Amino acid sequence: MSDLIQPSAPGSRVPPMPMDHADPYVVTEFDKSARTWGIPNNLFRTMAWQNGLARTEVDYANSFIFDPPRYGNVPRPSGDVLFPQTGLVDRVAKELVINLVSLLNRSRYSVTHHTFIGFTTLCQDLPYGDPAERARRAEEMLFHLVDCTGKPDFENQAYDSGPLYTEPQLLCLRLAEAIQRDPHSVTDEQFAALRAAFRDRAEETVAKGPLGGQPGTGTDGYLDAYVNAMLVELTWCIAHFSGLLNTWFTVLKVMDETDPQQDGTDFVATYNQRVPERIKVRNNNLLGATGWGR
């Protein structure tokens, strides 16, 4: 069994803050992070040294990653219109792009944690009734994002005589790869194709979901606004990981949680138990002998 490779020189450059040293408001946000994200985490405890960041991080990150669709009234000249506030892009697409840019960055904390989060999410959210089928496809989708050398590998992948990824998923992955490589390389044609795919998704969501039949929904102007919001959410999600969070994890060498007493959980044991073997092998190849990705 290929368990997660441990760093050759353990120890973060900035140690996680013990929560008994933290401001009460920060402790409240830490508890919220553990409830929302599933485990007590060193992302938050490292950020806790900067009080303002720690007090705003959970709601900020949830707003474009984890929050399910929520709706609120938006004022318009003709009257208030119900419009989505969060969760415009589905979690499967977001986890695919998060995992892709994290693997391309070889950012340890994102690679380990979002491999687990992504696999769990896909196993729950892929549109297949059989849990075993969801798990098999989830493994394939995460495994083929990059190969064992870190080269993107998602193009032209097949599964059960059909494509592994949907066309909208491929458009999202291509955008994520381009943003990671060079944001200037994103073309107007690429964006137009993504906008068209999102327009189809917006029409379907409005017609079949809680927005269906609501006053002011379904018009061209409404759907254009919906697609704009989807594009903002997706590009923010990609850029947050590609340009900000993965860099921060790498520079500070944020460690995985390993000690139930000190960290509140043994995430590495959960990762080793839950993540499929060949994905662990691929991840270890990318993290390398040092465990830090180089």
C-alpha positions as CSV (number, residue, x, y, z in Angstrom):
1,M,0.0,0.0,0.0
2,S,1.3,3.4,-1.0
3,D,0.6,5.6,2.1
4,L,1.1,9.3,1.8
5,I,4.8,10.3,1.7
6,Q,5.8,12.3,4.8
7,P,7.9,15.4,4.5
8,S,11.6,14.7,4.8
9,A,12.0,17.8,7.0
10,P,8.8,18.0,9.1
11,G,7.7,21.3,10.5
12,S,5.9,24.2,9.1
13,R,7.7,27.5,8.7
14,V,4.9,29.1,10.7
15,P,3.4,26.7,13.3
16,P,-0.3,26.4,13.7
17,M,-1.7,28.5,16.5
18,P,-3.1,26.6,19.5
19,M,-6.7,27.7,19.8
20,D,-6.4,28.3,23.5
21,H,-4.2,31.3,22.5
22,A,-6.7,32.7,20.1
23,D,-9.2,35.6,20.2
24,P,-12.7,34.2,21.1
25,Y,-14.0,35.4,17.7
26,V,-11.3,33.5,16.0
27,V,-12.1,30.4,18.0
28,T,-15.7,30.7,16.9
29,E,-14.6,30.8,13.3
30,F,-12.3,27.8,13.9
31,D,-15.2,25.8,15.2
32,K,-17.2,26.9,12.1
33,S,-14.4,25.8,9.8
34,A,-14.3,22.3,11.5
35,R,-18.1,22.0,11.1
36,T,-18.1,23.2,7.5
37,W,-15.0,21.5,6.2
38,G,-15.2,18.3,8.2
39,I,-12.1,18.4,10.3
40,P,-10.1,20.7,12.6
41,N,-7.5,22.1,10.1
42,N,-4.1,23.6,10.0
43,L,-5.1,26.0,7.2
44,F,-7.2,27.9,9.7
45,R,-4.8,27.5,12.7
46,T,-2.0,28.9,10.6
47,M,-4.1,31.8,9.3
48,A,-5.1,32.5,12.9
49,W,-1.9,34.4,13.6
50,Q,-3.5,37.2,11.5
51,N,-6.7,37.9,13.3
52,G,-8.5,39.7,10.5
53,L,-7.9,37.0,8.0
54,A,-9.0,34.3,10.4
55,R,-12.3,36.1,11.2
56,T,-13.3,36.3,7.6
57,E,-11.7,33.3,5.9
58,V,-14.5,30.7,6.5
59,D,-17.4,32.6,5.1
60,Y,-15.2,33.9,2.2
61,A,-14.0,30.4,1.2
62,N,-17.5,28.9,1.6
63,S,-19.0,31.5,-0.6
64,F,-17.3,30.2,-3.8
65,I,-16.4,26.6,-2.9
66,F,-18.6,24.9,-0.4
67,D,-21.9,26.7,0.0
68,P,-24.9,25.0,-1.7
69,P,-27.2,27.1,-3.9
70,R,-28.9,29.9,-2.0
71,Y,-31.3,32.4,-3.3
72,G,-32.1,36.0,-2.5
73,N,-34.1,38.9,-3.9
74,V,-32.3,41.3,-6.1
75,P,-34.0,44.7,-6.7
76,R,-34.9,45.5,-10.4
77,P,-36.9,48.4,-11.8
78,S,-39.8,46.0,-12.4
79,G,-39.6,44.6,-8.9
80,D,-37.5,42.2,-6.9
81,V,-36.2,39.2,-8.7
82,L,-35.1,35.9,-7.1
83,F,-31.4,35.2,-8.0
84,P,-28.8,32.7,-6.8
85,Q,-26.3,34.1,-4.3
86,T,-23.9,31.1,-4.0
87,G,-23.4,27.7,-5.5
88,L,-23.8,28.6,-9.2
89,V,-21.2,26.2,-10.5
90,D,-21.7,22.6,-9.4
91,R,-19.3,21.2,-6.8
92,V,-18.0,18.4,-9.2
93,A,-16.7,21.0,-11.7
94,K,-15.2,23.1,-8.9
95,E,-13.4,20.1,-7.3
96,L,-12.1,19.1,-10.7
97,V,-10.5,22.5,-11.3
98,I,-9.3,22.8,-7.7
99,N,-7.6,19.4,-7.9
100,L,-6.1,20.2,-11.3
101,V,-4.4,23.4,-10.4
102,S,-3.3,22.0,-7.0
103,L,-1.6,19.1,-8.8
104,L,0.0,21.4,-11.3
105,N,1.3,23.5,-8.4
106,R,2.4,20.4,-6.5
107,S,1.1,22.2,-3.4
108,R,1.1,19.6,-0.7
109,Y,-1.8,20.7,1.6
110,S,-4.1,21.3,-1.3
111,V,-3.1,18.0,-3.1
112,T,-3.7,16.0,0.0
113,H,-6.9,17.7,1.3
114,H,-8.6,18.3,-2.0
115,T,-7.9,14.8,-3.2
116,F,-9.8,13.6,-0.3
117,I,-12.5,16.3,-0.5
118,G,-12.8,15.8,-4.3
119,F,-13.1,12.1,-4.1
120,T,-15.7,12.4,-1.3
121,T,-17.7,15.0,-3.3
122,L,-17.7,13.1,-6.6
123,C,-18.7,9.9,-4.8
124,Q,-21.7,11.8,-3.5
125,D,-22.6,14.1,-6.4
126,L,-22.0,12.3,-9.6
127,P,-25.4,11.6,-11.3
128,Y,-25.4,7.9,-11.0
129,G,-27.7,5.8,-8.8
130,D,-25.2,3.1,-7.9
131,P,-22.7,4.2,-5.2
132,A,-20.1,1.8,-6.5
133,E,-20.4,3.3,-10.0
134,R,-20.0,6.8,-8.6
135,A,-16.9,5.7,-6.8
136,R,-15.4,4.1,-9.9
137,R,-16.0,7.1,-12.0
138,A,-14.8,9.5,-9.3
139,E,-11.5,7.6,-9.2
140,E,-11.1,7.8,-12.9
141,M,-11.9,11.5,-13.1
142,L,-9.4,12.4,-10.4
143,F,-6.7,10.0,-11.6
144,H,-6.7,11.4,-15.2
145,L,-6.4,15.1,-14.3
146,V,-2.6,14.8,-14.6
147,D,-0.2,11.9,-15.2
148,C,2.5,10.7,-12.8
149,T,4.9,13.4,-14.1
150,G,2.3,16.2,-13.5
151,K,1.4,16.7,-17.1
152,P,-2.3,17.4,-17.8
153,D,-3.9,14.2,-18.9
154,F,-7.7,14.9,-19.0
155,E,-8.1,15.3,-22.8
156,N,-9.6,12.4,-24.8
157,Q,-10.2,10.2,-21.8
158,A,-12.9,7.5,-22.2
159,Y,-14.9,5.6,-19.7
160,D,-17.4,2.7,-20.5
161,S,-17.3,3.6,-24.3
162,G,-18.1,7.2,-23.6
163,P,-16.2,10.3,-22.6
164,L,-14.9,10.4,-19.0
165,Y,-15.6,14.2,-18.7
166,T,-18.6,16.1,-20.0
167,E,-17.9,18.9,-22.5
168,P,-18.6,21.6,-19.8
169,Q,-16.2,19.9,-17.5
170,L,-13.5,19.8,-20.2
171,L,-14.1,23.5,-20.8
172,C,-13.6,24.3,-17.1
173,L,-10.4,22.1,-17.0
174,R,-9.0,23.8,-20.1
175,L,-9.6,27.2,-18.5
176,A,-8.0,26.1,-15.3
177,E,-4.9,24.8,-17.1
178,A,-4.6,28.0,-19.1
179,I,-5.0,30.2,-16.0
180,Q,-2.3,28.2,-14.2
181,R,0.0,28.3,-17.2
182,D,-0.5,32.0,-18.2
183,P,-3.7,34.0,-17.7
184,H,-2.8,35.9,-20.9
185,S,-3.2,32.6,-22.8
186,V,-7.0,32.5,-22.2
187,T,-8.6,33.3,-25.5
188,D,-11.9,35.0,-26.3
189,E,-13.0,31.9,-28.2
190,Q,-12.3,29.7,-25.2
191,F,-14.4,32.0,-23.0
192,A,-17.2,32.2,-25.6
193,A,-17.4,28.4,-25.6
194,L,-17.6,28.3,-21.8
195,R,-20.2,31.0,-21.8
196,A,-22.3,29.0,-24.2
197,A,-22.0,25.9,-22.1
198,F,-22.9,27.8,-19.0
199,R,-25.9,29.3,-20.7
200,D,-27.3,25.8,-21.4
201,R,-26.8,24.9,-17.7
202,A,-28.4,28.2,-16.6
203,E,-31.5,27.6,-18.7
204,E,-31.8,24.1,-17.3
205,T,-31.3,25.1,-13.7
206,V,-33.8,28.0,-14.0
207,A,-36.4,25.8,-15.7
208,K,-36.1,22.8,-13.3
209,G,-35.1,24.3,-10.0
210,P,-36.7,26.6,-7.4
211,L,-36.3,29.5,-9.8
212,G,-38.8,28.0,-12.3
213,G,-41.9,30.1,-12.6
214,Q,-40.6,32.9,-10.4
215,P,-41.4,36.4,-11.6
216,G,-38.6,37.8,-13.7
217,T,-36.6,34.6,-14.2
218,G,-35.9,32.9,-17.6
219,T,-35.5,36.1,-19.6
220,D,-32.4,36.7,-21.8
221,G,-31.2,39.4,-19.4
222,Y,-31.7,37.2,-16.4
223,L,-29.8,34.3,-18.0
224,D,-27.0,36.6,-19.1
225,A,-26.7,37.7,-15.5
226,Y,-26.7,34.1,-14.3
227,V,-23.9,33.1,-16.7
228,N,-21.9,36.2,-15.6
229,A,-22.2,35.1,-12.0
230,M,-21.1,31.5,-13.0
231,L,-18.0,32.8,-14.8
232,V,-17.1,35.0,-11.8
233,E,-17.5,32.1,-9.4
234,L,-15.5,29.7,-11.5
235,T,-12.6,32.0,-12.3
236,W,-12.4,33.2,-8.7
237,C,-12.2,29.6,-7.5
238,I,-9.4,28.7,-10.0
239,A,-7.4,31.9,-9.3
240,H,-7.8,31.6,-5.5
241,F,-6.1,28.2,-5.6
242,S,-3.7,28.7,-8.5
243,G,-2.4,32.1,-7.5
244,L,-3.0,32.5,-3.8
245,L,-3.8,29.5,-1.6
246,N,-1.4,27.0,-3.1
247,T,1.4,29.5,-3.1
248,W,0.7,30.3,0.6
249,F,0.6,26.6,1.5
250,T,3.9,25.9,-0.3
251,V,5.8,29.0,1.1
252,L,4.7,28.3,4.7
253,K,5.0,24.5,4.4
254,V,1.6,24.0,6.0
255,M,1.5,20.5,7.4
256,D,-1.2,17.9,7.2
257,E,-3.0,17.0,10.5
258,T,-1.5,13.9,12.0
259,D,-1.8,14.0,15.8
260,P,-5.4,13.5,17.2
261,Q,-4.4,15.2,20.5
262,Q,-2.5,18.1,19.0
263,D,-4.3,18.6,15.8
264,G,-7.7,17.2,16.8
265,T,-7.7,14.6,14.0
266,D,-5.4,12.3,12.1
267,F,-6.2,13.4,8.6
268,V,-3.3,11.4,7.1
269,A,-4.8,8.1,8.4
270,T,-8.1,9.0,6.8
271,Y,-6.5,10.0,3.5
272,N,-4.6,6.7,3.4
273,Q,-7.7,4.7,4.1
274,R,-10.1,6.5,1.8
275,V,-8.1,7.7,-1.3
276,P,-7.8,5.1,-4.0
277,E,-4.4,3.4,-4.3
278,R,-3.3,4.6,-7.7
279,I,-4.2,8.2,-6.9
280,K,-2.0,8.0,-3.8
281,V,0.8,6.6,-6.0
282,R,0.4,9.5,-8.5
283,N,0.3,12.1,-5.7
284,N,3.4,10.7,-4.1
285,N,5.2,10.9,-7.4
286,L,4.3,14.6,-7.6
287,L,5.2,15.3,-4.0
288,G,8.6,13.6,-4.5
289,A,11.2,12.5,-2.1
290,T,10.9,15.6,0.1
291,G,7.1,15.4,0.3
292,W,6.9,19.1,-0.7
293,G,6.6,18.8,-4.4
294,R,10.3,19.3,-5.4
